[in-house]
Amino acid sequence: MIHKTDYSLRNRNNMQYTEEIKNHVVNNIKSWINEIYQSDPQLNENFSLYDHIQSKLTLPRTEAEIWFIDKYEKTFENYAKEVRVNKVKELLVYTNLDLPVIARKLGYFSVKIMSADLMQVTGLPISFFQNIKQQKEDTIKRQRI
C-alpha cells in the first residue's frame, strides 16, 4: 500500500510525477477497487468509489484518473463496475443468496440496476448464471446417486 509520504518522490521544481510514481498510484487504485469487492462486501447505497479513492490520495483524483485511463483504457468507475459484476456472478453461481441480498451487499440500489450492469458488462442476464448454478447442483446430485 502506498503511503502519503511516498509522493515526495516527485520533482518539486516542475511538479511533474515520474512514471514510477504514476504506475505506483494506478496500481494502488486498482488494488483498492479490488479490495472493496473481495471476500464478503457489505456496501451501502451511499458508498462513493470516488470519495473512497480520494480519501487515500494526496493528489487530485482527476489527475490520478487520467493516469488510470492511460494505463487501463477505462475509468475507475468502469473498472470497478467490471470487478463488481464479477462479484455478482460469483455470488449468483456459488451462493444461495437471494437477488435483493446480493444487490444490497454490493451497494446496488436495486436488483434492476444490478441486472442492467450484469447485462452491460457480460451481455448475459441473471438467469444465465442462475442456470449455471442449477446445472452445477444437478451434477452434484447425480454424482451422489
N, C-alpha and C positions, 0 to 999 in steps of 0.2 A: 504494500500500500504506500502511496506517495504521501509524504508529509509536506505541510505548507512550506517548510523551510527549503525543500528540495527545489523550489522555483528560483532560489537565489543563484542558480547556475546561468541564468540568462545574462546577456550582455547589457549591462546597465547604461552604457553610453547611448545606444540607439534603441533600447527596449525590445530588441528582437530576440525571439526564443530560438534556441538551437533545435535542429531536427531531433536530437536525442530527447530533449525536453518535450517536444510536441508528441513524439511517439510514446513517451512515458505517460503523459497526460491522457492521450487517446486510449492506450491500453488499460489504464486505470478506470476510465469511464466505462469501457466495455466490461471490465470485471465488476464494477459497481452495479451495472444493469443486470448482469448475470446473477449476482448475489441476491438481488431483490426477489428473484423468482425461483431460487434454489430451495430445496427441501420443502418446507411447509409454509408458504407465504400466507400472511394474514393482512392483506392490504385493505384499506377502506377507500370509499369513493372519493375522499378528499386528498388522497395521495397525489403528489405532483412530482413527476420524474424530474422536471426542470429544477424545481426547488431542492430536491434531494441532491442532484448533481451540483448545483450552485453552492450548496452548503459545504461541499467537500473541496471546492476550488478556491484559489486565491487570485484568479484572473477572470475576466469577463466570460460568462458562459457562451456568449455568441462567438468569441474567438476560439474557444475550445471546440465548439460545434463545427466551425469551418474546418478545423484540423481533422475532426472525426469524419466529416463528409469527404475531405480529400483522401483519407486513407480507406474508408469503407464504402464510399459512394452512396451513403444513406445518412439520414439524420439520426440523432439519439432516439427520437420517438419511433422512427421506422424500425431501427434495430431492436428497441425494446418491445415493439409490437410482435416482431418475429419470435423473440425469446418468450414472451407471454403466451403466444399462440402455441409454441412448443410445449409449454407447461399445461395448457388446456388439453392438448392432445394426450399428453401423459396421464393426466387425471381422468380423462374420459375412458382410456383403454385399461388403465391399471388400478383404478379405484372403483368403489361403489357409491361415490358421492353423487348427489342429485345435481342437476344443472344449476339451480339457483345457488347452491353451496359453492360450486366451482367458481361461478361468476363472482360471488362475494369475496372468496379467498383471494382472487386475483385483481380485486379492485374495480370490477366492471359494475356499471350502474344497473345493467340488466342482462338477461340471457340473450336477448335480441342483439345487443351490441357485441357481446362475446361471439355470438354466432356470425355476425357480419365480419368481424375481424378474422375469424377462422376461415370463412369463405374467401375473404380478400387475400389472405396470405397463402392458403393451400389450394383454393379452388374447390374445396370439398366441404360438404355440410356436416353438422354434428352427427347425423345418423350414420355417416360412413364410419366414424370412429367408434360409435356405439356398436355397429355391426362387427367390427374387428374384435371388440371386447367379447361380444356374444359368441363369435366363432372360436375364440380362444377358450372360453369357458366350456363350450360344447366339446371341443377336442379333449380337454382335461377330463370331462365326464366320461367320454368314450374310452379313454385310456384306463380308467378305473374299473371298467366293467370286465 
